Structures are given as structure tokens and as C-alpha cells.
Amino acid sequence: MSEKATLEYNGKQYEFPVIKGTEEELAIDIKNLRSATGMITIDPGYKNTGSCESAITFLDGEKGILRYRGYSIEELAKKADFLEVAYLLIFGELLGEISKLT
């Protein structure tokens, strides 16, 4: 059974799916909010808005986390060169000694 979040407004209830991200974070999928309710959301500064689903990048600005394919940007900056990172982003894995980062 998939999880749902319920929004209630003016006596009507609307259900939206809850999705789980790559780092187990939860999100309410509101892509059908406007068509279902006629309403939109407001999120000044996009502090609480995920703009896409990505198998490549994970970003949590509040915690200072940026990962590519599971590798922290700090590790990649210190230990990988441009071609290694490009290969990682395209093919999803690192090769050679650099693959022992995690």
C-alpha cells in the first residue's frame, strides 16, 4: 500500500502520493495539485521545493550536502579529476582507485 498525504480545503479532501527519495527523504508529489484543486503552492526562495527526481544528484542545502551518484562533492573534488567525474555522471560508476572513495 502506497502512502498518501491528504489536503483538506473548503470541506473537500484531496490525496497526493508520498514518494521516497534516494536518501530515504519523503516528499509529497503535488504535480496534480492545480488540476485537482485549481490552486498552486507558494515557496519563497524554493526552500522546500524539489524541482525534479534525479538518479545523479542529491542536494540538501540546509545540511550542506551535495552528492553525485552517492559520492560527496568534497571527496570528488579532492580525489577525482574531470574525466573521472564525467565518467561517473555518464555511466554511474567510478573506475580504478578512485572507486574506493566510499
Contacts in CASP RR format, 6 or more apart in sequence:
PFRMAT RR
TARGET T0000
AUTHOR 0000-0000-0000
METHOD contacts of the structure
MODEL  1
MSEKATLEYNGKQYEFPVIKGTEEELAIDIKNLRSATGMITIDPGYKNTG
SCESAITFLDGEKGILRYRGYSIEELAKKADFLEVAYLLIFGELLGEISK
LT
2 17 0 8 1.000
2 18 0 8 1.000
3 17 0 8 1.000
3 18 0 8 1.000
3 26 0 8 1.000
4 15 0 8 1.000
4 16 0 8 1.000
4 17 0 8 1.000
4 18 0 8 1.000
5 15 0 8 1.000
5 16 0 8 1.000
5 17 0 8 1.000
5 18 0 8 1.000
5 28 0 8 1.000
6 13 0 8 1.000
6 14 0 8 1.000
6 15 0 8 1.000
6 16 0 8 1.000
7 13 0 8 1.000
7 14 0 8 1.000
7 15 0 8 1.000
7 16 0 8 1.000
7 33 0 8 1.000
7 37 0 8 1.000
8 14 0 8 1.000
9 37 0 8 1.000
9 39 0 8 1.000
12 37 0 8 1.000
14 33 0 8 1.000
14 36 0 8 1.000
14 37 0 8 1.000
16 28 0 8 1.000
16 29 0 8 1.000
16 30 0 8 1.000
16 32 0 8 1.000
16 33 0 8 1.000
17 28 0 8 1.000
17 29 0 8 1.000
18 26 0 8 1.000
18 27 0 8 1.000
18 28 0 8 1.000
18 29 0 8 1.000
19 26 0 8 1.000
19 27 0 8 1.000
19 28 0 8 1.000
19 29 0 8 1.000
19 53 0 8 1.000
20 26 0 8 1.000
20 27 0 8 1.000
21 27 0 8 1.000
21 53 0 8 1.000
22 55 0 8 1.000
22 58 0 8 1.000
22 70 0 8 1.000
23 58 0 8 1.000
23 60 0 8 1.000
25 60 0 8 1.000
27 50 0 8 1.000
30 41 0 8 1.000
33 39 0 8 1.000
33 40 0 8 1.000
33 41 0 8 1.000
34 40 0 8 1.000
41 49 0 8 1.000
43 49 0 8 1.000
47 62 0 8 1.000
55 69 0 8 1.000
56 68 0 8 1.000
56 69 0 8 1.000
56 89 0 8 1.000
57 66 0 8 1.000
57 67 0 8 1.000
57 68 0 8 1.000
58 65 0 8 1.000
58 66 0 8 1.000
58 67 0 8 1.000
58 70 0 8 1.000
59 65 0 8 1.000
59 66 0 8 1.000
59 67 0 8 1.000
65 72 0 8 1.000
66 72 0 8 1.000
66 73 0 8 1.000
67 73 0 8 1.000
68 76 0 8 1.000
68 85 0 8 1.000
68 88 0 8 1.000
68 89 0 8 1.000
69 88 0 8 1.000
69 89 0 8 1.000
69 92 0 8 1.000
69 93 0 8 1.000
70 102 0 8 1.000
71 88 0 8 1.000
71 94 0 8 1.000
71 101 0 8 1.000
71 102 0 8 1.000
75 101 0 8 1.000
76 84 0 8 1.000
76 85 0 8 1.000
76 88 0 8 1.000
76 101 0 8 1.000
79 98 0 8 1.000
79 101 0 8 1.000
80 88 0 8 1.000
80 94 0 8 1.000
80 98 0 8 1.000
80 101 0 8 1.000
84 94 0 8 1.000
84 95 0 8 1.000
84 98 0 8 1.000
87 93 0 8 1.000
87 94 0 8 1.000
87 95 0 8 1.000
88 94 0 8 1.000
93 99 0 8 1.000
94 101 0 8 1.000
END
